[in-house]
């Protein structure tokens, strides 16, 4: 990897993959969600299970867009902070 910008551009670097949550509460929440999903699937009809799968897919897709926007906003904020730190002026 010759530069971070090139790696980002070429798809070699996925910032979201670099920092999975390390908070133990995150892992516990994921495990609890999996447990509850398993319990719910055991009592749902095949049709309702498919609906649940669709719902989870839409939550995942929405989360993807939210994460992408949060990354973009955070990156922009970081650049603005650097601008102010180096120039002493408020960023435009």
C-alpha positions in Angstrom: 0.0 0.0 0.0 1.7 3.2 -1.2 -0.6 5.7 0.4 -3.8 5.8 2.5 -5.6 7.8 -0.1 -4.7 5.4 -2.9 -5.7 2.4 -0.7 -9.1 4.1 0.0 -9.6 4.9 -3.7 -8.6 1.3 -4.8 -10.9 -0.3 -2.3 -8.0 -1.8 -0.4 -8.9 -0.1 2.8 -12.3 -0.3 4.5 -12.3 1.9 7.6 -15.4 0.2 9.0 -13.5 -3.1 9.0 -10.6 -1.7 10.9 -12.4 -0.9 14.1 -15.1 -3.3 15.0 -16.6 -2.3 18.4 -14.5 -3.6 21.3 -17.1 -2.8 23.9 -18.2 -6.0 25.7 -21.7 -4.7 25.7 -21.7 -4.8 21.9 -20.8 -8.5 21.8 -23.5 -9.2 24.5 -26.1 -7.3 22.4 -25.2 -9.2 19.3 -25.4 -12.6 21.1 -28.7 -11.6 22.7 -30.1 -10.5 19.3 -29.1 -13.9 17.8 -30.7 -15.8 20.7 -33.9 -13.8 20.4 -34.0 -14.3 16.6 -33.5 -18.1 17.1 -36.3 -18.2 19.6 -38.6 -16.2 17.3 -37.8 -18.4 14.3 -38.8 -21.5 16.2 -42.4 -20.3 16.5 -42.9 -18.5 13.2 -44.3 -20.0 10.0 -42.0 -20.2 7.0 -43.8 -17.1 5.5 -43.3 -15.1 8.7 -39.7 -16.2 9.0 -39.1 -14.9 5.5 -40.6 -11.6 6.5 -38.4 -11.4 9.6 -35.4 -12.1 7.3 -36.5 -9.3 5.0 -36.9 -7.0 8.0 -33.4 -7.8 9.3 -32.0 -7.2 5.8 -33.6 -3.8 5.7 -32.2 -2.9 9.1 -28.8 -3.9 7.8 -29.1 -1.8 4.7 -30.3 1.2 6.7 -27.4 0.7 9.1 -25.0 0.6 6.2 -26.2 4.0 5.0 -26.1 5.4 8.5 -22.6 4.2 9.0 -21.5 5.6 5.7 -22.9 9.0 6.5 -21.4 8.9 10.0 -18.0 8.1 8.5 -18.2 10.8 5.9 -19.4 13.4 8.5 -16.6 12.4 10.9 -14.0 12.6 8.2 -15.2 16.0 7.1 -15.1 17.2 10.7 -11.6 15.9 11.1 -10.4 17.8 8.0 -12.1 21.0 9.3 -10.4 20.5 12.7 -7.0 20.1 11.0 -7.6 23.2 8.9 -8.4 25.3 12.0 -5.4 23.8 13.9 -2.9 24.6 11.0 -4.3 27.9 9.9 -5.7 29.3 13.1 -8.8 30.3 11.1 -12.4 28.9 11.4 -13.0 26.5 8.5 -15.4 27.6 5.8 
